[in-house]
Amino acid sequence: MITIKSVRELQGMQKSGRLLASMFEGLRDVIKPGISTWDIEKWCQKYVKSKGGRLSEQGFEGYKYGTCISVNDEIAHQTPRKDRILREGDLVKVDVTCNLNGYETDSCTTYPVGKISEEDQDLIETTKKAMYLGIDQAVLGNRIGDIGHAIQTFVEDEHHYGDVRELVGHGIQPSIHEDPEVPHWGKAGHGLRLREGMTITCEPMVEAGGDWHIDQRTVDDPNDDWVYYATPDGSKSAQFEHTFAITADGPKILTLQKPYDGYEKYLPHFDEMDD
């Protein structure tokens, strides 16, 4: 079921999103060669807890951790590990859901570890741009397919990367995964029509090798049968994700990070509205 959010709910989600965005801003100074992905998990847990929130993916469908931290060819859903040490040139994707006072938001950022190649930088920039092109389509009267079509055209036709199709965005609130599904590929003018008050995520995953398929793998832990996803050809991948609301004034991103770098039009102001 798709829920239309009240002003009060949007206000709560805006606060949750701001907390999550500030966590990602702080990670810019944390992520560097020599730390483990488990160090990132511990830092995120401590930061969000200190601000009164919690990492709500922990316990969801049996998941044991608060973050998903995927490196290089790992596309998504990899667990944080004490023995996974980041090295110069790695790409690390940190995917986190945050609950603050009962309100959920979800976001992901790809970070370069130290100095990276020009090719990897292009992969990051293309993936981030693709996300914003998708979000730009989230206006009243458009359909879910318009979001996916904009992303797929940019990623595959213009940049010849692989646009992952088997993992999708989703509705969010009151739980972290709600209807509708939001594919990052599709046909313009097709799919569910977007309505004011919907809150969804856009989270394209892009493969440098040009393949859009994914390999399903089990984590290397005898005490855990959790599944993560990787590129079939070993090429690197990137992901970006925001939670946003559909409004009469266009999409408003609840997890927008500072500096806004020209994306101020996406800033929400639900805290200034009366319920």
C-alpha positions as CSV (number, residue, x, y, z in Angstrom):
1,M,0.0,0.0,0.0
2,I,1.2,3.5,-0.9
3,T,0.8,6.0,1.9
4,I,0.4,9.8,1.3
5,K,2.3,11.7,4.0
6,S,0.8,14.4,6.1
7,V,2.7,17.6,6.8
8,R,3.5,16.3,10.3
9,E,5.0,13.1,8.8
10,L,7.0,15.1,6.3
11,Q,8.3,17.3,9.1
12,G,9.5,14.2,11.0
13,M,11.1,12.7,7.9
14,Q,12.9,16.0,7.2
15,K,14.5,15.9,10.7
16,S,15.5,12.2,10.2
17,G,16.9,13.0,6.8
18,R,18.9,15.9,8.1
19,L,20.5,13.7,10.8
20,L,21.3,11.1,8.1
21,A,22.8,13.7,5.8
22,S,25.0,15.1,8.6
23,M,26.3,11.6,9.2
24,F,27.3,11.2,5.6
25,E,29.0,14.7,5.7
26,G,31.0,13.5,8.7
27,L,32.1,10.4,6.9
28,R,34.1,12.4,4.4
29,D,36.8,12.9,7.2
30,V,36.5,9.3,8.4
31,I,37.0,7.3,5.2
32,K,40.7,7.0,4.3
33,P,43.2,4.3,3.4
34,G,43.9,1.9,6.3
35,I,40.6,1.8,8.1
36,S,38.2,-1.1,8.0
37,T,34.6,-1.2,6.9
38,W,33.9,-2.2,10.5
39,D,35.4,1.1,11.7
40,I,32.9,2.8,9.5
41,E,30.0,0.8,11.0
42,K,31.1,1.7,14.5
43,W,31.5,5.4,13.7
44,C,28.0,5.6,12.1
45,Q,26.4,3.8,15.0
46,K,28.0,6.1,17.5
47,Y,27.2,9.3,15.6
48,V,23.5,8.6,14.9
49,K,22.9,7.3,18.5
50,S,24.5,10.5,19.9
51,K,21.9,12.5,18.0
52,G,19.0,10.5,19.3
53,G,18.5,8.3,16.3
54,R,19.2,4.6,15.4
55,L,20.3,2.8,12.3
56,S,17.1,1.0,11.4
57,E,18.4,-1.5,8.9
58,Q,19.8,-3.5,11.9
59,G,17.3,-6.3,12.6
60,F,15.4,-5.8,9.3
61,E,14.8,-9.2,7.6
62,G,17.5,-10.6,9.9
63,Y,20.3,-8.2,9.0
64,K,22.8,-7.8,11.9
65,Y,24.3,-4.4,11.2
66,G,23.4,-0.8,10.9
67,T,25.2,-0.2,7.6
68,C,25.8,-1.9,4.2
69,I,29.3,-1.1,3.1
70,S,30.2,-2.4,-0.4
71,V,33.7,-2.0,-1.9
72,N,34.7,-1.8,-5.6
73,D,33.0,-4.7,-7.5
74,E,30.5,-5.2,-4.6
75,I,27.3,-3.5,-5.8
76,A,25.2,-3.5,-2.7
77,H,24.2,-5.1,0.6
78,Q,27.7,-6.2,1.7
79,T,28.2,-6.4,5.5
80,P,30.8,-4.3,7.4
81,R,33.9,-6.4,8.2
82,K,36.9,-6.1,10.5
83,D,39.2,-7.6,8.0
84,R,38.1,-5.5,5.0
85,I,40.8,-2.8,5.0
86,L,40.3,0.1,2.6
87,R,43.2,0.8,0.2
88,E,44.2,3.8,-1.9
89,G,42.0,3.9,-5.0
90,D,39.1,1.9,-3.6
91,L,35.5,3.0,-4.1
92,V,33.3,2.4,-1.0
93,K,29.6,2.6,-1.0
94,V,27.9,3.3,2.4
95,D,24.2,2.7,2.5
96,V,22.2,3.6,5.7
97,T,18.7,3.9,6.9
98,C,18.0,6.2,9.8
99,N,15.1,6.3,12.3
100,L,14.6,9.4,14.3
101,N,11.5,9.5,16.5
102,G,9.7,6.9,14.3
103,Y,10.5,8.6,11.0
104,E,12.6,6.7,8.4
105,T,15.0,8.0,5.7
106,D,17.4,6.1,3.5
107,S,20.6,7.3,1.7
108,C,23.8,6.0,0.1
109,T,27.0,7.7,-1.0
110,T,30.0,6.4,-2.9
111,Y,33.3,7.7,-1.4
112,P,36.7,7.7,-3.1
113,V,39.4,6.3,-0.8
114,G,42.4,8.5,-1.2
115,K,43.4,9.2,-4.8
116,I,41.4,7.4,-7.5
117,S,41.7,7.1,-11.2
118,E,40.0,9.4,-13.7
119,E,37.9,6.4,-14.9
120,D,36.6,5.8,-11.4
121,Q,35.9,9.5,-10.8
122,D,33.8,9.5,-14.0
123,L,31.9,6.5,-12.7
124,I,31.1,8.3,-9.5
125,E,30.1,11.6,-11.2
126,T,28.0,9.7,-13.8
127,T,26.1,7.8,-11.1
128,K,25.5,10.8,-9.0
129,K,24.2,12.8,-12.0
130,A,22.0,9.9,-13.0
131,M,20.3,10.0,-9.6
132,Y,19.6,13.7,-9.9
133,L,18.3,13.3,-13.5
134,G,15.9,10.7,-12.1
135,I,14.8,12.9,-9.2
136,D,14.2,15.7,-11.7
137,Q,11.5,13.6,-13.3
138,A,9.6,13.2,-10.0
139,V,7.0,15.9,-10.6
140,L,3.3,15.8,-10.3
141,G,1.7,14.2,-13.4
142,N,4.8,12.1,-14.3
143,R,5.1,8.4,-13.8
144,I,7.5,6.0,-12.2
145,G,8.8,5.1,-15.7
146,D,9.9,8.6,-16.3
147,I,12.4,8.4,-13.5
148,G,13.9,5.1,-14.7
149,H,13.9,6.2,-18.3
150,A,16.0,9.3,-17.5
151,I,18.5,7.3,-15.6
152,Q,18.8,4.4,-18.1
153,T,19.2,6.8,-21.1
154,F,22.0,8.7,-19.4
155,V,23.9,5.7,-18.0
156,E,23.6,3.3,-20.9
157,D,23.2,5.4,-24.0
158,E,25.4,8.4,-23.1
159,H,28.0,6.8,-21.0
160,H,27.9,3.1,-21.9
161,Y,27.9,1.9,-18.3
162,G,25.7,-0.9,-16.9
163,D,22.5,0.3,-15.2
164,V,21.5,-2.4,-12.6
165,R,17.9,-3.5,-13.1
166,E,17.4,-6.2,-10.4
167,L,17.7,-3.8,-7.5
168,V,15.3,-0.8,-7.2
169,G,14.3,2.2,-5.3
170,H,11.2,2.1,-3.1
171,G,8.6,3.9,-1.1
172,I,9.6,4.7,2.5
173,Q,7.8,5.4,5.8
174,P,6.4,4.0,8.0
175,S,8.8,1.2,7.4
176,I,12.1,1.4,5.4
177,H,10.7,-0.5,2.4
178,E,7.2,0.4,1.2
179,D,5.4,0.5,-2.1
180,P,5.9,1.5,-4.8
181,E,9.0,0.0,-6.4
182,V,11.1,2.6,-8.3
183,P,13.2,0.9,-11.1
184,H,16.1,2.8,-12.5
185,W,15.2,1.8,-16.0
186,G,12.0,1.9,-17.9
187,K,9.8,3.6,-20.4
188,A,8.8,7.3,-20.2
189,G,5.1,7.7,-19.6
190,H,4.6,4.3,-18.1
191,G,4.0,3.1,-14.6
192,L,2.3,4.5,-11.5
193,R,1.4,8.2,-11.6
194,L,3.3,10.3,-9.0
195,R,1.1,12.0,-6.4
196,E,1.7,14.8,-3.9
197,G,2.8,13.5,-0.5
198,M,4.5,10.3,-1.7
199,T,8.0,9.7,-0.3
200,I,10.3,7.5,-2.3
201,T,14.0,6.7,-2.9
202,C,16.0,7.0,-6.1
203,E,19.2,4.9,-5.8
204,P,20.9,3.9,-9.2
205,M,23.6,1.3,-9.1
206,V,26.0,1.6,-12.0
207,E,28.6,-0.9,-13.3
208,A,31.8,0.3,-15.0
209,G,32.0,-2.8,-17.2
210,G,28.8,-2.1,-19.0
211,D,26.9,-5.2,-17.8
212,W,23.6,-4.5,-15.9
213,H,23.3,-8.0,-14.5
214,I,24.4,-8.9,-10.9
215,D,26.0,-11.9,-9.2
216,Q,24.4,-13.0,-5.9
217,R,27.0,-14.1,-3.3
218,T,26.9,-15.2,0.3
219,V,29.1,-13.3,2.8
220,D,32.3,-15.0,3.9
221,D,31.1,-15.7,7.5
222,P,30.1,-19.2,8.7
223,N,27.7,-17.7,11.2
224,D,25.9,-15.6,8.6
225,D,24.1,-16.6,5.4
226,W,23.4,-13.0,4.3
227,V,23.5,-12.4,0.5
228,Y,25.1,-9.5,-1.2
229,Y,25.5,-8.5,-4.9
230,A,28.6,-8.0,-7.1
231,T,29.4,-7.2,-10.7
232,P,29.7,-10.3,-12.9
233,D,32.9,-9.1,-14.6
234,G,34.7,-7.8,-11.5
235,S,34.4,-4.2,-12.7
236,K,33.9,-1.4,-10.1
237,S,30.4,0.0,-9.3
238,A,29.0,3.1,-7.7
239,Q,25.7,4.0,-6.1
240,F,24.0,7.1,-4.8
241,E,20.6,7.4,-3.1
242,H,18.3,10.0,-1.7
243,T,15.0,9.9,0.0
244,F,12.6,12.6,-1.3
245,A,9.0,13.8,-1.2
246,I,6.8,14.6,-4.2
247,T,5.3,18.1,-3.8
248,A,3.5,20.6,-5.9
249,D,6.8,22.6,-6.0
250,G,8.8,19.6,-7.3
251,P,10.8,16.9,-5.6
252,K,12.2,17.8,-2.2
253,I,15.2,15.8,-1.0
254,L,15.1,14.9,2.7
255,T,18.7,13.6,2.8
256,L,20.5,16.4,0.9
257,Q,24.1,16.9,2.1
258,K,26.0,20.2,2.5
259,P,27.4,21.9,0.6
260,Y,24.4,21.9,-1.7
261,D,26.4,22.7,-4.8
262,G,23.6,24.3,-6.8
263,Y,21.0,21.8,-5.6
264,E,19.2,24.3,-3.3
265,K,16.0,23.9,-5.3
266,Y,15.6,20.5,-3.7
267,L,15.8,21.7,-0.1
268,P,12.6,20.9,1.9
269,H,10.9,23.4,4.1
270,F,8.3,21.2,5.8
271,D,9.4,22.5,9.2
272,E,8.0,25.9,8.2
273,M,4.6,24.6,7.4
274,D,1.6,24.2,9.6
275,D,0.1,20.7,10.0
